[in-house]
């Protein structure tokens, strides 16, 4: 059994815990919150006795083996490094950090303390993503990758009424690129590596957070384009275009239906049934790494996380989004 501590008591944590409960080797042992009342309230809901309001005390505890970090993005690196320096394995919500310098520091901490560090990018460890990877050769020479994730945020309604919540506050290293754009970029890098050139454009709110954007990415023999938004909805699927066929992916953030459409009109449905909640697979991957004494995931590798963050750093530079974490790391 792997004894987990949780940092961050929000909806994404609740969803992960519901999925993780299905794994026979997952046990929830401790909860951290900034306030004791919230920590106890959350712990009571899940039948957990151990609570913390001090991260240093939690990191030093012998009662946990690993931690799931779902705090605001701006805190990811600092918190993850603290836990790794105490020998704890870290599953950290996407994006892994606020910038590439922080990711590098996190990787070094994982290496020096011989612990697992994994970005909790669920899509790339789901069974249907393996289907995507295994069937790319059917497309012929791949020329284009198009990925799309636009989802209207209820927090934008609050923003338009004058209330700035975390989702549109750059103090927390958030915004459309970090929250949704990462889902479009991570699979691209996992499949095809780092591009040669990045060209980004976006719409930046008065707060300094981006609300939507698009990025063109150039490779030696192919091009990629991604779009993302927190102020509009889209029902477009994502696609990978080859000279012989096109692969159509229903939802890039959680692929469930995968088709290949050949030039002769034939359609091949490659989808496989996924029995578990999408977040189950990231927990299973993380636990397997701990148990097999491997420090990083082959799919959600450190290199992939770093390259994704380097792309997002460049995109933010081009559209003019700056986080306090950027200044701290200079």
Secondary structure, DSSP 8 states (H G I E B T S, - for coil): -EEEEEE--SHHHHHHHHHHTTSTTEEEEEEE-SSHHHHHHHHHHTT--EEES-HHHHHH-TT-SEEEE-S-GGGHHHHHHHHHHTT-EEEEESSSSSSHHHHHHHHHHHHHHT--EEEE--GGGSHHHHHHHHTGGGG-SEEEEEEEEE---HHHHHHHTT---GGG-GGGT-SHIIIIIHHHHHHHHHHH---SEEEEEEEE-TTS-EEEEEEEEE-SS-EEEEEEESSS-----EEEEESSEEEEES-TTS---EEEEETTS-EEE------S-HHHHHHHHHHHHHHTT-SS-SSS-HHHHHHHHHHHHHHHHHHT---HHHHHT-
